[in-house]
Amino acid sequence: MHQYIGLIHKELTSDYGVSFPDFPGVVTAGASLEEARELAEQALAFHVEGLIDDGEAVPDPASLEKVMADADRRVLKTIIVPLSTR
């Protein structure tokens, strides 16, 4: 099972947003950290299943070092999101 890094973003008046450096444009948000994590797993699985269905390549996970070297300073936290697909 692959595991991808999710970046949690939070502004004072926002929910907890999650983005995936390996999948630009794939984002989700939750009212709590736990909800954001759960929705991140669902969003990642849905996106990767779509790539597979379309015959597109699924990228290998980037290393934490690479992600953090490129991460915006507004990142609140990093999480590891397991990829569970069919």
Buried (B, 14 or more C-beta within 10 A) or exposed (E): EBEBBBBBBBEEEEBBBBBBBBBEEBBBBBEEBEBBBEBBBEBBBEBBBEBEEEEEEBBEBBEEEEBBEEBEEEBEEBBEBEBEBE
